[in-house]
Amino acid sequence: MMRLLKGIWRLLSGISRVISVLIPLVLVTVFVLALSAGLSESTPEPLPERAALLIAPSGPLVEDAPPVEAFSAFINQNYDQPALLNDVVRAIRWAAVDERITTLVLELENLAGPSTSQTLEISAAITDFKAAGKSVIAVGDFYSQAHYLLASQADHVLLHPEGGMFLEGFSVYRSYLRTFLEKIQVTMHVFRAGENKSAVEPYLRDDMSPSEREVVSRWLEGLWSTYTGLAESGRQLPDGALNQFIGSFPERLASSGNDLAETMLAGGWVDALADHAEMESALAEWVGVTDEDGLAELIDFQRYVDDIKMGLAVSEEALPLIAIVPVEGTLVPGDSEEGMAGSDTINGYIDTALEAENLAAIVLRVNSPGGSVFASDLIRRKISEAREADIPVVVSMASVAASGGYWIAAEADEIWALPTTLTGSIGAFSAFPTVEGIVEYLGVTVDGVGTTPLAGAASFNRGLSPEMASIVQALSNGAYEDFIELVADGRGMSEDAVRPIAEGLVWTGAEAAEIGLVDQLGGLDGAVAAAAALAGVDSWRTGRTRVPPSFESVLLEELSRSFRVSAMPAGGWFESLVAGFKPVVRGLSSLRDPMHVYAQCLSCAPVL
């Protein structure tokens, strides 16, 4: 045994010595690589004199992209930083007046989304591009329903003969857990304030309530109407053509010999079927300039944005600043993570903006279904500090700005939303499970004493006492009343006028503008212009606050890219398995409110 232990000790000592030698070598290697990259980036290759702008983002379009967590950067050698929606929009607008750019090419297959609201903002930029007399081409093997809405705005839509797309409409289906929870003897304690606060319905019912069905149908039809109108106008087809096409799709598919691509071509949704070689040939002709390989000369939009930014940084340096502060994801206390907007991070953004030289105004760009009431109010109070410092604050709502997302917006000087933004959902709830039924079934008894009637009154294995239940309900009621009050104060309305449009009801941006929850309809550009007007400036520059990556993240990400290290299997079933669990894990990890009270719209995920 002693020899075995000594052998293990010698092995560990050897590993320790190897690590002590390797780490400095790795650090030196990474430093050299980073220095080389920095030198190469300081003298970027100039853009071609004539080329097409390629919009081919990978992953989702986001408002904010917090640095990837250090360990994730290390194990994921194929990690792609999400593209900023604003970069895509600006690239297209800049290209419209740039003589170097002849054409716009949309290649969307690796894009997650975009949402209908994101497409509205991009399509407005595409309209400007077309107005400059330049062509837009969409190419793809397959188009998702989300991809197609953007592709439909192109002058030419090409589809692979063996590819296809599927247009079906929008839907909202949720899993209802009441019977399941009863069978496994888990008690879900639910408290809500706001009659239509549907976030907790799945714990209380086995189906969608009639009132929730009515509310969801209303805003879902509004979003689908926008989708069909935009797609039909883009393809120059009559009103109602898309619904008619979907309604008769089985017959149309059969008449095309069950060929999906031919069905789409016959319906007028694409212009031509082309394989990869034919697409490349067509692009070369439309773009009008080729590279050394004879292919169309293309500039990736991110490279283009970086090039333009370098020039603007000098020319606009002295202009007043409109700071854009992104709020992306579920609201949680603490720091931002993937899919979650941390109150400390957002408030740090606002502090950074307030410390900037020549600050004229702040635009809060909100894309959040809400979350923790505590986190929401921390951000709201920081916004109030900015307004007290005589800095105008305008909120620009993206795909969703509901519940806590509206909580932080209500007191802004102006609120802008897209017609398809999901907003409102003014309400509050608390929900948590107890397992006293399981404990009893297993024959386990729980007994003890407490110093007060409330000691141990909220126990995971004993359930909830009536006194504690009344306290939790009171906390939800209190949060709801606070919500009503701040909306009334911020919007210049009476509390009696707010209550009928609160109650947890979800509204589209167009509806919210009619009932006074939103001031103007428009995208980020409109909100920025409004902020400049409030600040009294005619010319301005914009700056977006971002979290700088930590040294650990940069180091491990560089290691991953340089040495192609991967600690987990990549591709196929494993990535699919991990992706399936992400929403569950993220949803559970976002429940961090210290009082367990939430203002969140769980059914407000952007419709794609």
C-alpha positions as CSV (number, residue, x, y, z in Angstrom):
1,M,0.0,0.0,0.0
2,M,2.8,2.4,0.9
3,R,4.6,1.7,-2.4
4,L,1.3,2.4,-4.2
5,L,0.8,5.7,-2.4
6,K,4.4,6.7,-3.1
7,G,3.9,5.9,-6.7
8,I,0.8,8.0,-6.9
9,W,2.7,10.9,-5.1
10,R,5.5,10.7,-7.6
11,L,3.1,10.7,-10.5
12,L,1.3,13.8,-9.1
13,S,4.6,15.5,-8.5
14,G,5.7,14.8,-12.1
15,I,2.4,16.2,-13.5
16,S,2.9,19.3,-11.3
17,R,6.4,19.9,-12.6
18,V,5.2,19.5,-16.2
19,I,2.4,21.9,-15.6
20,S,4.8,24.4,-14.0
21,V,6.9,24.3,-17.2
22,L,4.1,24.2,-19.7
23,I,2.0,27.1,-18.4
24,P,4.7,29.8,-18.8
25,L,5.4,28.4,-22.3
26,V,1.7,28.5,-23.2
27,L,1.4,32.1,-21.8
28,V,4.4,33.2,-23.9
29,T,3.0,31.5,-27.0
30,V,-0.4,33.1,-26.5
31,F,1.2,36.5,-26.0
32,V,3.2,36.1,-29.2
33,L,0.1,35.0,-31.1
34,A,-2.0,37.9,-29.7
35,L,0.8,40.4,-30.5
36,S,1.0,39.0,-34.1
37,A,-2.7,39.3,-34.5
38,G,-2.6,42.8,-33.1
39,L,0.1,43.8,-35.6
40,S,-1.8,42.3,-38.5
41,E,-5.0,44.0,-37.4
42,S,-3.3,47.4,-37.1
43,T,-2.7,47.4,-40.9
44,P,-5.9,45.7,-42.3
45,E,-6.1,44.8,-46.0
46,P,-7.9,47.6,-47.8
47,L,-11.3,46.8,-49.2
48,P,-11.7,46.1,-52.9
49,E,-12.6,49.0,-55.1
50,R,-15.8,47.3,-56.2
51,A,-17.6,44.4,-54.5
52,A,-20.8,43.1,-53.1
53,L,-21.7,43.3,-49.4
54,L,-22.3,39.8,-48.0
55,I,-24.8,39.4,-45.1
56,A,-24.1,35.9,-43.8
57,P,-24.2,36.0,-40.0
58,S,-23.7,32.9,-38.0
59,G,-25.9,32.3,-34.9
60,P,-28.4,34.8,-33.5
61,L,-28.6,38.5,-34.1
62,V,-28.4,40.2,-30.7
63,E,-28.4,43.6,-29.1
64,D,-25.5,42.8,-26.7
65,A,-23.0,40.0,-26.7
66,P,-21.3,39.5,-23.3
67,P,-17.9,37.9,-23.5
68,V,-18.1,34.1,-23.7
69,E,-17.4,32.4,-20.3
70,A,-13.7,31.5,-20.1
71,F,-14.1,27.7,-19.9
72,S,-16.6,27.7,-22.7
73,A,-14.2,29.6,-24.8
74,F,-11.6,27.0,-24.1
75,I,-13.6,23.9,-24.9
76,N,-15.5,25.3,-27.9
77,Q,-13.0,25.8,-30.7
78,N,-15.8,26.7,-33.2
79,Y,-17.4,29.4,-31.1
80,D,-18.7,32.3,-33.1
81,Q,-19.4,35.6,-31.5
82,P,-23.0,36.5,-32.2
83,A,-23.6,39.3,-34.7
84,L,-25.1,42.6,-33.5
85,L,-28.3,43.5,-35.3
86,N,-27.3,47.2,-35.4
87,D,-24.1,46.3,-37.2
88,V,-26.1,44.5,-39.9
89,V,-28.5,47.5,-40.3
90,R,-25.7,50.0,-40.4
91,A,-23.6,48.0,-42.9
92,I,-26.5,48.0,-45.3
93,R,-27.2,51.7,-44.9
94,W,-23.6,52.7,-45.3
95,A,-23.3,50.4,-48.4
96,A,-26.3,52.2,-50.0
97,V,-24.2,55.3,-50.4
98,D,-20.8,53.6,-50.9
99,E,-19.7,53.6,-54.5
100,R,-17.5,50.6,-53.8
101,I,-20.6,48.4,-53.1
102,T,-22.5,47.3,-56.2
103,T,-24.8,44.6,-54.7
104,L,-26.2,43.2,-51.5
105,V,-26.0,39.4,-51.1
106,L,-28.1,37.6,-48.4
107,E,-26.9,34.2,-47.4
108,L,-28.9,33.3,-44.3
109,E,-28.6,29.5,-43.7
110,N,-26.4,29.8,-40.6
111,L,-28.5,32.6,-39.1
112,A,-30.7,31.8,-36.0
113,G,-33.8,33.8,-36.7
114,P,-34.2,36.6,-37.4
115,S,-37.4,37.6,-35.6
116,T,-40.1,39.5,-37.4
117,S,-39.1,42.7,-35.6
118,Q,-35.4,42.3,-36.5
119,T,-36.5,41.8,-40.2
120,L,-38.5,45.0,-40.1
121,E,-35.4,47.0,-39.1
122,I,-33.2,45.2,-41.7
123,S,-35.8,45.5,-44.4
124,A,-36.0,49.3,-43.9
125,A,-32.2,49.5,-44.6
126,I,-32.7,47.3,-47.6
127,T,-35.3,49.7,-48.9
128,D,-32.7,52.5,-48.8
129,F,-30.2,50.2,-50.5
130,K,-32.6,49.5,-53.4
131,A,-33.5,53.2,-53.6
132,A,-29.9,53.9,-54.4
133,G,-30.4,51.8,-57.6
134,K,-28.5,48.7,-56.3
135,S,-29.7,45.1,-56.5
136,V,-30.3,42.6,-53.6
137,I,-29.8,38.9,-54.1
138,A,-30.8,36.1,-51.7
139,V,-29.2,32.7,-52.2
140,G,-29.7,29.5,-50.2
141,D,-30.2,25.7,-50.1
142,F,-32.9,26.0,-47.6
143,Y,-34.9,28.9,-46.1
144,S,-36.6,28.7,-42.7
145,Q,-39.8,30.7,-42.3
146,A,-37.7,33.4,-40.5
147,H,-35.1,33.4,-43.2
148,Y,-37.6,33.7,-45.9
149,L,-39.2,36.9,-44.7
150,L,-35.8,38.7,-45.0
151,A,-35.0,36.9,-48.3
152,S,-38.4,38.0,-49.7
153,Q,-37.1,41.6,-49.7
154,A,-34.5,40.8,-52.3
155,D,-34.8,41.5,-56.0
156,H,-33.8,37.9,-56.8
157,V,-34.3,34.9,-54.6
158,L,-32.4,31.7,-55.6
159,L,-33.1,28.3,-54.2
160,H,-31.3,25.0,-54.7
161,P,-33.3,22.5,-56.8
162,E,-33.0,19.9,-54.0
163,G,-33.6,22.4,-51.3
164,G,-36.8,24.0,-50.1
165,M,-38.5,26.0,-47.4
166,F,-41.7,25.6,-45.4
167,L,-44.1,28.4,-44.7
168,E,-46.7,27.5,-42.0
169,G,-47.6,30.5,-39.9
170,F,-47.1,31.4,-36.2
171,S,-48.1,29.4,-33.2
172,V,-47.7,29.3,-29.4
173,Y,-47.9,26.0,-27.7
174,R,-46.9,25.4,-24.1
175,S,-46.6,22.3,-21.9
176,Y,-49.2,22.3,-19.0
177,L,-48.1,20.5,-15.9
178,R,-50.9,20.4,-13.4
179,T,-51.8,16.7,-13.7
180,F,-48.1,15.8,-14.0
181,L,-47.3,17.6,-10.8
182,E,-50.2,15.9,-9.1
183,K,-48.9,12.4,-10.2
184,I,-45.4,13.0,-8.9
185,Q,-46.9,14.6,-5.8
186,V,-45.1,17.9,-6.2
187,T,-47.0,21.0,-4.9
188,M,-46.5,24.1,-7.0
189,H,-47.2,27.2,-5.0
190,V,-48.2,30.0,-7.4
191,F,-49.0,33.6,-6.5
192,R,-49.8,36.2,-9.1
193,A,-51.0,39.8,-9.3
194,G,-52.6,40.8,-12.6
195,E,-55.6,38.7,-13.7
196,N,-54.1,37.7,-17.1
197,K,-50.5,37.1,-15.8
198,S,-50.2,33.8,-17.7
199,A,-46.6,33.0,-16.8
200,V,-47.9,30.6,-14.1
201,E,-50.8,29.0,-16.0
202,P,-48.9,25.9,-16.9
203,Y,-48.6,25.0,-13.2
204,L,-52.3,25.5,-12.6
205,R,-54.1,24.0,-15.6
206,D,-53.9,21.3,-18.2
207,D,-54.8,23.6,-21.1
208,M,-54.7,27.2,-22.1
209,S,-57.4,29.3,-20.4
210,P,-60.0,31.0,-22.6
211,S,-58.7,34.4,-21.6
212,E,-55.1,33.5,-22.4
213,R,-56.2,32.0,-25.7
214,E,-57.9,35.3,-26.6
215,V,-54.9,37.4,-25.7
216,V,-52.3,35.2,-27.5
217,S,-54.5,34.9,-30.6
218,R,-54.8,38.7,-30.7
219,W,-51.1,39.5,-30.7
220,L,-50.1,36.4,-32.7
221,E,-52.5,37.4,-35.5
222,G,-51.1,40.9,-35.4
223,L,-47.5,39.5,-35.9
224,W,-48.6,37.1,-38.7
225,S,-50.4,39.9,-40.5
226,T,-47.2,41.9,-40.5
227,Y,-45.3,38.9,-41.8
228,T,-47.6,38.1,-44.6
229,G,-47.9,41.8,-45.6
230,L,-44.1,42.2,-45.8
231,A,-43.5,38.9,-47.7
232,E,-46.3,39.6,-50.2
233,S,-45.2,43.2,-50.9
234,G,-41.5,42.0,-51.2
235,R,-42.6,39.4,-53.8
236,Q,-45.1,41.8,-55.4
237,L,-48.0,39.3,-54.8
238,P,-51.6,40.3,-53.9
239,D,-52.8,40.6,-50.3
240,G,-53.8,37.2,-48.9
241,A,-51.6,35.3,-51.3
242,L,-49.5,33.7,-48.5
243,N,-52.5,32.4,-46.5
244,Q,-54.1,31.1,-49.7
245,F,-50.8,29.3,-50.6
246,I,-50.5,27.7,-47.2
247,G,-54.2,26.7,-47.2
248,S,-53.8,24.9,-50.5
249,F,-50.2,23.6,-50.0
250,P,-50.9,19.8,-50.1
251,E,-52.6,20.2,-53.4
252,R,-49.9,22.5,-54.8
253,L,-47.2,20.1,-53.7
254,A,-48.9,17.2,-55.4
255,S,-49.3,19.1,-58.6
256,S,-45.6,19.8,-58.6
257,G,-44.8,16.1,-58.4
258,N,-44.1,16.4,-54.6
259,D,-41.1,18.5,-55.4
260,L,-40.8,21.2,-52.7
261,A,-38.5,23.5,-54.6
262,E,-40.7,23.4,-57.7
263,T,-43.8,24.1,-55.5
264,M,-42.1,27.3,-54.2
265,L,-41.1,28.4,-57.7
266,A,-44.6,27.8,-59.1
267,G,-46.1,29.8,-56.2
268,G,-43.9,32.8,-57.0
269,W,-42.0,32.7,-53.7
270,V,-38.6,32.2,-55.4
271,D,-37.3,33.5,-58.8
272,A,-35.2,30.6,-59.9
273,L,-33.8,27.2,-58.9
274,A,-30.0,27.0,-59.1
275,D,-27.3,24.7,-57.9
276,H,-24.2,26.0,-56.3
277,A,-22.3,26.4,-59.6
278,E,-25.2,28.2,-61.1
279,M,-25.6,30.5,-58.0
280,E,-21.9,31.4,-58.2
281,S,-22.2,32.2,-61.9
282,A,-25.3,34.3,-61.4
283,L,-23.6,36.2,-58.5
284,A,-20.5,36.9,-60.6
285,E,-22.7,38.4,-63.3
286,W,-24.9,40.5,-60.9
287,V,-22.0,41.8,-58.8
288,G,-20.1,42.7,-61.9
289,V,-16.6,42.0,-60.5
290,T,-14.8,38.8,-59.7
291,D,-11.8,37.8,-57.5
292,E,-8.8,35.8,-58.6
293,D,-10.7,32.6,-58.6
294,G,-13.4,33.9,-60.9
295,L,-16.0,34.1,-58.2
296,A,-18.0,37.2,-57.2
297,E,-16.0,39.6,-55.1
298,L,-17.7,39.7,-51.7
299,I,-17.0,41.6,-48.6
300,D,-18.3,40.2,-45.3
301,F,-20.4,42.7,-43.5
302,Q,-18.4,42.5,-40.3
303,R,-15.2,43.4,-42.1
304,Y,-17.0,46.2,-43.8
305,V,-18.4,47.6,-40.5
306,D,-14.9,47.5,-38.9
307,D,-13.5,49.4,-41.9
308,I,-16.2,52.1,-41.8
309,K,-15.9,52.4,-38.0
310,M,-12.2,53.1,-38.2
311,G,-12.9,56.1,-40.5
312,L,-15.8,57.4,-38.5
313,A,-13.8,57.2,-35.2
314,V,-11.6,60.0,-36.4
315,S,-14.1,62.1,-38.3
316,E,-16.8,62.0,-35.6
317,E,-14.6,62.3,-32.5
318,A,-15.7,65.8,-31.6
319,L,-19.4,65.3,-32.1
320,P,-21.9,65.0,-29.2
321,L,-22.4,61.3,-28.1
322,I,-25.6,59.4,-28.1
323,A,-24.8,56.3,-25.9
324,I,-26.7,53.1,-26.8
325,V,-27.1,50.9,-23.8
326,P,-28.2,47.3,-24.7
327,V,-30.4,45.3,-22.4
328,E,-30.5,41.7,-23.8
329,G,-32.2,38.7,-22.1
330,T,-33.9,37.8,-18.9
331,L,-33.3,40.3,-16.1
332,V,-31.3,38.9,-13.2
333,P,-29.4,40.5,-10.3
334,G,-25.6,40.5,-10.8
335,D,-23.6,40.2,-14.0
336,S,-24.8,39.5,-17.5
337,E,-24.5,36.0,-18.9
338,E,-25.6,34.3,-22.1
339,G,-29.3,35.0,-22.4
340,M,-29.4,37.0,-19.2
341,A,-29.1,40.7,-18.6
342,G,-27.5,41.3,-15.2
343,S,-28.5,44.5,-13.3
344,D,-24.8,45.1,-12.3
345,T,-23.7,44.9,-15.9
346,I,-26.5,47.2,-17.2
347,N,-25.9,49.7,-14.5
348,G,-22.2,49.6,-15.3
349,Y,-23.1,50.4,-18.9
350,I,-25.1,53.4,-17.8
351,D,-22.3,54.6,-15.5
352,T,-19.8,54.3,-18.3
353,A,-22.1,56.3,-20.5
354,L,-22.5,59.0,-17.9
355,E,-18.7,59.3,-17.5
356,A,-18.2,59.7,-21.3
357,E,-17.1,63.1,-22.6
358,N,-19.6,65.2,-24.5
359,L,-22.6,62.9,-23.6
360,A,-25.8,64.2,-25.0
361,A,-28.3,61.4,-24.4
362,I,-28.8,57.8,-23.7
363,V,-30.8,55.3,-25.8
364,L,-31.7,52.2,-23.9
365,R,-32.2,49.4,-26.4
366,V,-34.4,46.7,-24.6
367,N,-34.8,43.2,-25.8
368,S,-36.1,41.4,-22.7
369,P,-39.1,39.5,-21.5
370,G,-38.4,40.7,-18.0
371,G,-37.4,38.7,-15.0
372,S,-36.4,39.6,-11.4
373,V,-38.4,42.5,-10.0
374,F,-35.4,43.4,-7.9
375,A,-33.1,43.6,-10.9
376,S,-35.6,45.5,-12.9
377,D,-35.9,48.2,-10.2
378,L,-32.2,48.5,-9.8
379,I,-31.9,49.3,-13.5
380,R,-34.9,51.7,-13.3
381,R,-33.3,53.6,-10.5
382,K,-30.0,54.0,-12.4
383,I,-32.0,55.3,-15.4
384,S,-33.6,57.9,-13.0
385,E,-30.1,59.0,-11.9
386,A,-29.3,59.8,-15.6
387,R,-32.5,61.8,-16.0
388,E,-31.8,63.6,-12.8
389,A,-28.4,64.6,-14.3
390,D,-30.4,66.2,-17.2
391,I,-29.4,63.5,-19.7
392,P,-32.4,62.5,-21.9
393,V,-33.2,58.8,-21.9
394,V,-35.1,57.2,-24.8
395,V,-36.1,53.6,-24.8
396,S,-36.0,51.6,-28.1
397,M,-37.9,48.3,-27.9
398,A,-36.6,45.5,-30.0
399,S,-38.5,42.1,-30.5
400,V,-39.7,42.0,-26.9
401,A,-39.8,44.5,-24.0
402,A,-42.4,43.1,-21.6
403,S,-43.0,42.8,-17.9
404,G,-39.6,43.7,-16.3
405,G,-38.6,45.0,-19.7
406,Y,-41.4,47.5,-19.5
407,W,-40.7,48.2,-15.8
408,I,-37.3,49.7,-16.8
409,A,-38.7,51.6,-19.7
410,A,-41.8,53.2,-18.2
411,E,-40.2,56.3,-16.9
412,A,-38.1,57.1,-19.9
413,D,-38.5,60.5,-21.7
414,E,-39.8,58.6,-24.8
415,I,-40.5,55.0,-25.7
416,W,-40.2,53.8,-29.2
417,A,-41.3,50.3,-30.4
418,L,-41.6,48.4,-33.6
419,P,-45.1,47.4,-34.7
420,T,-44.3,43.8,-33.9
421,T,-42.6,44.4,-30.5
422,L,-44.2,42.4,-27.7
423,T,-44.6,44.6,-24.7
424,G,-46.8,45.3,-21.7
425,S,-47.4,42.2,-19.6
426,I,-47.7,44.5,-16.5
427,G,-48.0,42.1,-13.6
428,A,-46.0,40.1,-11.0
429,F,-45.9,36.5,-9.8
430,S,-44.1,34.2,-7.5
431,A,-43.9,30.4,-7.9
432,F,-41.9,27.6,-6.3
433,P,-42.4,23.9,-5.6
434,T,-42.5,21.8,-2.4
435,V,-42.4,18.0,-2.1
436,E,-44.3,17.2,1.1
437,G,-46.4,14.8,-1.0
438,I,-43.3,12.8,-2.0
439,V,-42.0,12.9,1.6
440,E,-45.3,11.5,2.9
441,Y,-45.5,8.8,0.2
442,L,-42.0,7.6,1.1
443,G,-43.0,7.3,4.7
444,V,-40.7,10.1,5.9
445,T,-42.0,12.3,8.7
446,V,-40.8,15.8,9.4
447,D,-41.1,17.3,12.9
448,G,-39.4,19.9,15.0
449,V,-39.8,23.3,16.7
450,G,-39.4,26.9,15.8
451,T,-39.1,30.1,17.8
452,T,-41.9,32.0,16.0
453,P,-45.0,31.0,14.0
454,L,-43.1,31.9,10.8
455,A,-39.9,29.9,11.5
456,G,-39.9,27.0,9.0
457,A,-43.2,28.1,7.5
458,A,-41.7,27.9,4.0
459,S,-40.1,24.5,3.9
460,F,-39.2,22.4,0.8
461,N,-40.3,19.2,2.5
462,R,-43.1,20.5,4.7
463,G,-45.0,22.8,2.3
464,L,-46.2,26.3,2.9
465,S,-48.2,27.5,5.9
466,P,-51.3,29.6,5.3
467,E,-49.6,32.6,7.0
468,M,-46.5,32.3,4.7
469,A,-48.8,31.9,1.7
470,S,-50.5,35.1,2.5
471,I,-47.2,36.9,2.9
472,V,-45.9,35.7,-0.5
473,Q,-49.2,36.8,-2.1
474,A,-48.9,40.2,-0.5
475,L,-45.4,40.6,-1.9
476,S,-46.6,39.9,-5.4
477,N,-49.5,42.3,-4.8
478,G,-47.1,44.9,-3.6
479,A,-44.8,44.5,-6.6
480,Y,-47.9,44.8,-8.9
481,E,-49.0,48.0,-7.2
482,D,-45.5,49.5,-7.5
483,F,-45.6,48.6,-11.2
484,I,-48.9,50.3,-11.7
485,E,-47.7,53.4,-9.9
486,L,-44.5,53.8,-11.9
487,V,-46.3,53.2,-15.2
488,A,-48.8,55.9,-14.3
489,D,-46.1,58.3,-13.2
490,G,-43.9,57.6,-16.2
491,R,-46.7,57.7,-18.8
492,G,-48.6,60.7,-17.4
493,M,-51.7,58.5,-16.8
494,S,-53.9,57.9,-13.8
495,E,-53.6,54.6,-12.0
496,D,-57.2,53.9,-12.9
497,A,-56.4,54.3,-16.6
498,V,-53.4,52.0,-16.3
499,R,-55.2,49.1,-14.6
500,P,-57.4,48.0,-17.5
501,I,-54.4,47.8,-19.9
502,A,-52.2,46.1,-17.2
503,E,-53.4,42.8,-15.7
504,G,-50.6,41.0,-17.3
505,L,-51.9,41.6,-20.8
506,V,-49.5,41.4,-23.7
507,W,-49.7,44.0,-26.5
508,T,-47.9,44.4,-29.8
509,G,-46.0,47.7,-30.3
510,A,-48.7,48.9,-32.7
511,E,-51.4,48.3,-30.0
512,A,-49.2,49.8,-27.3
513,A,-48.9,53.0,-29.2
514,E,-52.7,53.3,-29.4
515,I,-53.3,52.8,-25.7
516,G,-50.5,55.1,-24.5
517,L,-47.8,52.6,-23.4
518,V,-45.5,53.6,-26.3
519,D,-44.9,57.1,-27.8
520,Q,-43.7,56.4,-31.3
521,L,-43.4,53.4,-33.7
522,G,-39.9,53.0,-35.3
523,G,-36.6,51.3,-34.9
524,L,-33.3,52.2,-33.3
525,D,-32.4,54.9,-35.8
526,G,-35.7,56.7,-35.0
527,A,-35.1,56.5,-31.3
528,V,-31.5,57.8,-31.6
529,A,-32.8,60.8,-33.7
530,A,-35.5,61.4,-31.0
531,A,-32.8,61.4,-28.3
532,A,-30.7,63.9,-30.2
533,A,-33.8,66.1,-30.6
534,L,-34.4,66.0,-26.9
535,A,-30.8,66.9,-26.2
536,G,-30.9,69.7,-28.7
537,V,-28.1,68.5,-31.0
538,D,-28.2,68.5,-34.8
539,S,-25.2,66.3,-35.4
540,W,-24.1,63.4,-33.3
541,R,-22.1,60.2,-33.1
542,T,-23.3,57.0,-31.5
543,G,-21.4,54.7,-29.2
544,R,-22.5,51.3,-27.9
545,T,-21.5,50.2,-24.4
546,R,-20.0,46.7,-24.2
547,V,-18.4,44.5,-21.5
548,P,-14.6,44.1,-22.3
549,P,-13.6,40.5,-22.4
550,S,-11.7,39.2,-19.3
551,F,-8.1,38.2,-19.6
552,E,-9.1,34.6,-18.9
553,S,-11.6,34.5,-21.7
554,V,-9.1,36.0,-24.2
555,L,-6.4,33.6,-23.1
556,L,-8.5,30.4,-23.2
557,E,-10.2,31.4,-26.4
558,E,-6.9,32.0,-28.1
559,L,-5.6,28.7,-26.7
560,S,-8.6,26.9,-28.2
561,R,-8.1,28.5,-31.6
562,S,-4.3,28.0,-31.7
563,F,-4.1,24.5,-30.4
564,R,-7.5,23.3,-31.6
565,V,-8.2,21.9,-28.1
566,S,-11.6,20.4,-27.5
567,A,-12.5,18.7,-24.3
568,M,-15.9,17.4,-25.4
569,P,-17.1,15.7,-28.6
570,A,-18.1,18.1,-31.3
571,G,-21.0,18.0,-33.7
572,G,-23.8,15.5,-34.2
573,W,-25.8,14.1,-31.4
574,F,-23.8,15.7,-28.5
575,E,-24.3,19.3,-29.6
576,S,-28.0,18.5,-30.2
577,L,-28.2,17.1,-26.7
578,V,-26.5,20.1,-25.1
579,A,-28.6,22.5,-27.1
580,G,-31.8,20.8,-26.0
581,F,-30.9,21.3,-22.3
582,K,-29.8,24.9,-22.6
583,P,-33.2,26.6,-22.4
584,V,-34.1,24.5,-19.3
585,V,-30.9,25.2,-17.5
586,R,-31.0,28.9,-18.4
587,G,-34.6,29.2,-17.3
588,L,-33.8,27.7,-13.9
589,S,-30.6,29.6,-13.4
590,S,-32.4,32.9,-14.1
591,L,-34.7,32.5,-11.0
592,R,-32.5,34.6,-8.7
593,D,-34.7,37.3,-7.3
594,P,-33.9,37.6,-3.6
595,M,-37.6,38.0,-2.8
596,H,-38.6,35.4,-5.4
597,V,-41.0,37.9,-7.1
598,Y,-40.8,38.2,-10.9
599,A,-42.2,40.4,-13.6
600,Q,-41.7,38.2,-16.6
601,C,-43.6,37.2,-19.7
602,L,-42.8,33.5,-20.4
603,S,-44.9,33.4,-23.5
604,C,-43.2,36.4,-25.1
605,A,-40.3,34.7,-26.8
606,P,-39.9,36.5,-30.1
607,V,-41.9,34.7,-32.8
608,L,-39.7,33.7,-35.7
